[in-house]
Amino acid sequence: MTPDNLLVACRFVHDAALMALWGASVYLLALVPSALAERIAARLTALRLIAVVLAFVSTIVALPTQTSMIGDGWPDAVNGPMLWDVLASTNIGTAWLAQALAGVLLVAAQMLASRLRLAATAIASGLGLAGLALSGHAMMNDGWQGIVHPLNDALHVLSAGAWVGALLPLLLILAGVGKMPFDADAATALRRFSNAGHVVATLAILSGIANSVFIVGWPFGLSSPYRLLLSAKIAVVLAMIAMATANRYWFVPRIGRASESALHAIRIGTAIEIVLALTAILLVSIFGMLDPNS
């Protein structure tokens, strides 16, 4: 495997794990009634721990992989002076230190009691996501754009992560609708997700548009592999929006009249949204390493 391919895999695993941890934790902590949140969090324990391990391991692997890309290949992945130069003198090193700190905090958070663990996981994964803006295309501008672009990028990954990461606990809540004693709590959690979803999805879309304008200008065009993959990501996100809109405005109002069929459709739609979200993250992992103009 080439360093480039391994780094794409690391970026995909790392970003997906952080988004899952961030979105699920914030949703359960802020929008789901506590009794139901504890039950769903318990069911997600294995996946949460897997995501923490993947986020931590992908961080460790990323630095030597990026160093080998900057240097002369795999031998430089274990070249101590080269690793130190990258760590101490580049934006890549600064961003890696932020991810390493977030990884350590994530691991430490898993040792806390349930409600406190949820809050600490949200904080640590949120810091990790925001730290992604410390390198890559977000750091390509000077002047006021050099300040606004990273801030906008951090807003984009946090809002997108809040949307994407909440989908799995939402799916588990949907699976429990109609089962006592949590039916009223499930209805509350679904309503709150719907209301908050409008906000985070709008923030993710607007900040994503702003990011694209910062990087490639307007109109985007299809003149480079970066722009082609960016357009593919936009198409995937539009499909997610269409699915979420159908769930919210077509199937949710029909739950009372055709409960089982409407709920089944919402569950299927949410599962499709998860697959589309993973596709979007994979596309970003690939084109995030490309030159936008070549």
C-alpha positions as CSV (number, residue, x, y, z in Angstrom):
1,M,0.0,0.0,0.0
2,T,1.3,3.4,-0.9
3,P,1.5,6.2,1.7
4,D,-1.2,8.1,-0.2
5,N,-3.6,5.3,-0.1
6,L,-3.0,4.6,3.6
7,L,-3.5,8.3,4.4
8,V,-6.8,8.3,2.6
9,A,-7.8,5.3,4.7
10,C,-6.6,7.0,7.9
11,R,-8.5,10.2,7.0
12,F,-11.7,8.3,6.3
13,V,-11.6,6.2,9.4
14,H,-10.5,9.1,11.6
15,D,-13.1,11.6,10.4
16,A,-16.0,9.1,10.4
17,A,-15.1,8.0,13.9
18,L,-14.9,11.5,15.3
19,M,-18.2,12.5,13.6
20,A,-19.9,9.4,15.0
21,L,-18.7,10.2,18.5
22,W,-19.5,13.9,18.3
23,G,-22.9,13.7,16.8
24,A,-24.1,10.7,18.9
25,S,-22.8,12.2,22.1
26,V,-24.3,15.7,21.5
27,Y,-27.7,14.3,20.4
28,L,-28.0,11.9,23.4
29,L,-26.8,14.5,25.8
30,A,-28.8,17.5,24.7
31,L,-31.9,16.3,22.9
32,V,-32.8,12.8,24.2
33,P,-34.6,12.4,27.5
34,S,-32.1,11.1,30.1
35,A,-33.7,7.6,30.7
36,L,-33.8,6.8,27.0
37,A,-30.4,8.4,26.4
38,E,-28.8,6.1,28.9
39,R,-30.5,3.1,27.3
40,I,-29.3,4.0,23.8
41,A,-25.8,4.9,25.0
42,A,-25.5,1.5,26.6
43,R,-26.5,-0.2,23.4
44,L,-23.9,1.9,21.6
45,T,-21.1,1.0,24.0
46,A,-19.2,-1.4,21.7
47,L,-19.4,0.9,18.7
48,R,-18.4,3.9,20.9
49,L,-15.3,2.0,22.1
50,I,-14.4,0.9,18.5
51,A,-14.8,4.5,17.3
52,V,-12.4,5.7,20.1
53,V,-9.8,3.1,19.2
54,L,-10.1,3.8,15.5
55,A,-9.8,7.6,16.1
56,F,-6.7,7.1,18.3
57,V,-5.0,4.5,16.1
58,S,-5.6,6.5,12.9
59,T,-4.1,9.5,14.5
60,I,-0.9,7.6,15.5
61,V,-0.6,6.2,12.0
62,A,-1.2,9.5,10.2
63,L,2.0,11.3,11.3
64,P,4.6,8.8,9.9
65,T,2.4,8.3,6.8
66,Q,2.4,12.0,6.1
67,T,6.1,12.2,6.9
68,S,6.8,9.5,4.3
69,M,4.9,11.5,1.7
70,I,6.8,14.6,2.5
71,G,10.1,12.7,2.4
72,D,11.4,9.9,0.2
73,G,8.8,7.2,0.9
74,W,8.3,4.7,3.7
75,P,11.9,4.8,5.1
76,D,11.2,8.4,6.3
77,A,8.1,7.1,8.2
78,V,10.6,5.9,10.9
79,N,13.2,8.7,10.5
80,G,13.3,10.4,13.9
81,P,14.7,13.7,12.8
82,M,12.4,13.9,9.8
83,L,9.4,13.1,12.0
84,W,10.4,15.8,14.5
85,D,10.8,18.4,11.7
86,V,7.3,17.7,10.4
87,L,5.9,17.8,14.0
88,A,7.7,21.0,15.0
89,S,7.8,23.0,11.9
90,T,4.6,22.4,9.8
91,N,0.9,22.9,9.9
92,I,0.7,19.1,9.6
93,G,2.5,18.8,12.9
94,T,0.3,21.4,14.6
95,A,-2.8,19.6,13.4
96,W,-1.5,16.2,14.4
97,L,-0.8,17.5,18.0
98,A,-4.4,18.7,18.2
99,Q,-5.6,15.3,17.1
100,A,-3.3,13.5,19.5
101,L,-4.6,15.6,22.4
102,A,-8.2,14.9,21.3
103,G,-7.3,11.2,21.1
104,V,-5.9,11.1,24.6
105,L,-8.9,13.0,26.0
106,L,-11.2,10.6,24.2
107,V,-9.5,7.6,25.8
108,A,-9.6,9.3,29.2
109,A,-13.3,10.1,28.8
110,Q,-14.2,6.4,28.6
111,M,-13.1,5.9,32.2
112,L,-15.7,8.3,33.5
113,A,-19.3,7.7,34.8
114,S,-22.0,7.5,32.2
115,R,-23.4,11.0,31.9
116,L,-20.1,12.6,32.5
117,R,-18.5,10.2,30.0
118,L,-21.0,11.3,27.4
119,A,-20.2,15.0,27.9
120,A,-16.4,14.4,27.9
121,T,-16.7,12.3,24.7
122,A,-18.6,15.1,23.1
123,I,-16.0,17.7,24.1
124,A,-13.0,15.6,23.1
125,S,-14.4,14.5,19.7
126,G,-15.6,18.1,19.0
127,L,-12.0,19.4,19.7
128,G,-10.7,16.7,17.3
129,L,-13.1,17.7,14.5
130,A,-12.4,21.5,15.0
131,G,-8.7,20.7,14.9
132,L,-9.0,19.3,11.4
133,A,-9.2,22.9,10.2
134,L,-5.5,23.5,11.3
135,S,-4.1,21.9,8.1
136,G,-5.0,21.2,4.5
137,H,-7.0,23.5,2.3
138,A,-8.3,25.5,5.2
139,M,-4.8,26.9,5.8
140,M,-4.2,28.0,2.2
141,N,-5.4,31.6,2.4
142,D,-3.7,34.8,3.7
143,G,-5.2,37.9,5.3
144,W,-8.8,37.9,6.5
145,Q,-9.5,34.7,4.6
146,G,-6.7,33.0,6.5
147,I,-8.7,33.6,9.7
148,V,-12.3,33.1,8.4
149,H,-11.6,30.0,6.2
150,P,-10.4,27.8,9.1
151,L,-13.2,29.0,11.4
152,N,-15.7,28.2,8.7
153,D,-14.1,24.8,8.1
154,A,-14.4,24.0,11.8
155,L,-18.1,25.1,11.7
156,H,-18.6,22.9,8.7
157,V,-17.2,19.7,10.2
158,L,-18.9,20.3,13.6
159,S,-22.3,20.9,12.0
160,A,-21.9,18.0,9.5
161,G,-20.7,15.8,12.3
162,A,-23.7,16.7,14.5
163,W,-26.0,15.7,11.6
164,V,-24.2,12.6,10.6
165,G,-23.3,11.3,14.0
166,A,-26.8,11.6,15.4
167,L,-28.2,9.2,12.7
168,L,-27.1,6.0,14.3
169,P,-28.7,6.7,17.8
170,L,-31.7,8.0,15.9
171,L,-32.0,4.7,14.1
172,L,-32.0,2.8,17.4
173,I,-34.6,5.1,18.8
174,L,-36.8,4.6,15.7
175,A,-36.4,0.8,16.2
176,G,-37.9,1.2,19.7
177,V,-40.9,3.4,18.8
178,G,-44.1,1.7,20.0
179,K,-42.3,-0.1,22.8
180,M,-43.2,0.9,26.3
181,P,-42.0,2.4,28.6
182,F,-39.9,4.7,26.3
183,D,-42.5,5.6,23.7
184,A,-43.1,9.1,24.9
185,D,-39.4,9.7,25.3
186,A,-38.8,8.4,21.8
187,A,-41.4,10.8,20.4
188,T,-39.7,13.7,22.2
189,A,-36.3,12.7,20.9
190,L,-37.6,12.4,17.3
191,R,-39.3,15.8,17.5
192,R,-36.2,17.5,18.9
193,F,-34.0,15.8,16.3
194,S,-36.3,17.1,13.6
195,N,-36.2,20.7,14.9
196,A,-32.4,20.7,15.5
197,G,-31.8,18.9,12.2
198,H,-33.0,22.0,10.3
199,V,-30.4,24.1,12.0
200,V,-27.3,21.8,11.8
201,A,-28.1,20.8,8.2
202,T,-28.4,24.4,7.1
203,L,-25.1,25.3,8.9
204,A,-23.4,22.3,7.2
205,I,-24.7,23.3,3.8
206,L,-23.9,27.0,4.0
207,S,-20.5,26.5,5.5
208,G,-19.7,23.8,2.9
209,I,-20.6,26.2,0.1
210,A,-18.4,28.9,1.7
211,N,-15.5,26.4,2.0
212,S,-15.8,25.5,-1.7
213,V,-15.8,29.2,-2.7
214,F,-12.7,29.8,-0.6
215,I,-10.9,26.9,-2.3
216,V,-12.0,26.8,-5.9
217,G,-14.1,30.0,-6.4
218,W,-17.4,30.2,-8.2
219,P,-18.7,28.5,-10.3
220,F,-16.9,25.3,-9.2
221,G,-16.5,23.8,-12.7
222,L,-15.3,20.3,-13.5
223,S,-11.8,21.1,-14.7
224,S,-9.8,19.0,-12.2
225,P,-10.2,15.7,-10.3
226,Y,-10.7,17.8,-7.1
227,R,-13.6,19.6,-8.6
228,L,-15.1,16.4,-10.0
229,L,-15.0,14.7,-6.6
230,L,-16.3,17.9,-4.9
231,S,-19.3,17.8,-7.3
232,A,-19.8,14.2,-6.5
233,K,-19.9,15.0,-2.8
234,I,-22.4,17.8,-3.4
235,A,-24.6,15.3,-5.3
236,V,-24.4,12.9,-2.3
237,V,-25.3,15.6,0.1
238,L,-28.2,16.7,-2.0
239,A,-29.4,13.1,-1.9
240,M,-29.1,13.1,1.9
241,I,-31.1,16.3,2.0
242,A,-33.8,14.8,-0.2
243,M,-34.0,11.7,2.0
244,A,-34.2,13.8,5.2
245,T,-36.8,16.1,3.7
246,A,-39.0,13.1,2.7
247,N,-38.7,11.6,6.2
248,R,-39.6,14.9,7.9
249,Y,-42.4,16.2,5.7
250,W,-43.8,13.1,4.1
251,F,-43.4,10.1,6.4
252,V,-43.4,11.7,9.9
253,P,-46.9,13.3,9.4
254,R,-48.2,9.9,8.4
255,I,-47.0,8.0,11.5
256,G,-50.4,8.4,13.3
257,R,-52.4,7.2,10.3
258,A,-50.2,4.4,8.9
259,S,-47.7,4.0,11.8
260,E,-45.9,0.8,10.8
261,S,-45.4,1.6,7.1
262,A,-44.4,5.2,7.8
263,L,-41.9,4.1,10.6
264,H,-40.5,1.5,8.3
265,A,-39.9,4.0,5.6
266,I,-38.2,6.4,8.1
267,R,-35.9,3.7,9.3
268,I,-34.9,2.7,5.8
269,G,-34.4,6.4,4.9
270,T,-32.2,7.0,7.9
271,A,-30.1,3.9,7.1
272,I,-29.7,5.2,3.6
273,E,-28.6,8.6,5.0
274,I,-25.9,6.8,7.0
275,V,-24.5,5.1,3.9
276,L,-24.6,8.4,1.9
277,A,-22.8,10.2,4.8
278,L,-20.0,7.6,4.8
279,T,-19.8,8.0,1.0
280,A,-19.4,11.8,1.4
281,I,-16.8,11.4,4.1
282,L,-14.8,9.0,1.8
283,L,-15.0,11.5,-1.1
284,V,-13.7,14.3,1.2
285,S,-10.9,12.0,2.4
286,I,-9.8,11.5,-1.2
287,F,-10.1,15.0,-2.7
288,G,-8.9,16.7,0.5
289,M,-5.4,15.5,-0.6
290,L,-5.6,16.8,-4.1
291,D,-4.6,20.2,-5.7
292,P,-7.9,21.9,-6.5
293,N,-6.5,23.3,-9.7
294,S,-4.6,20.4,-11.3
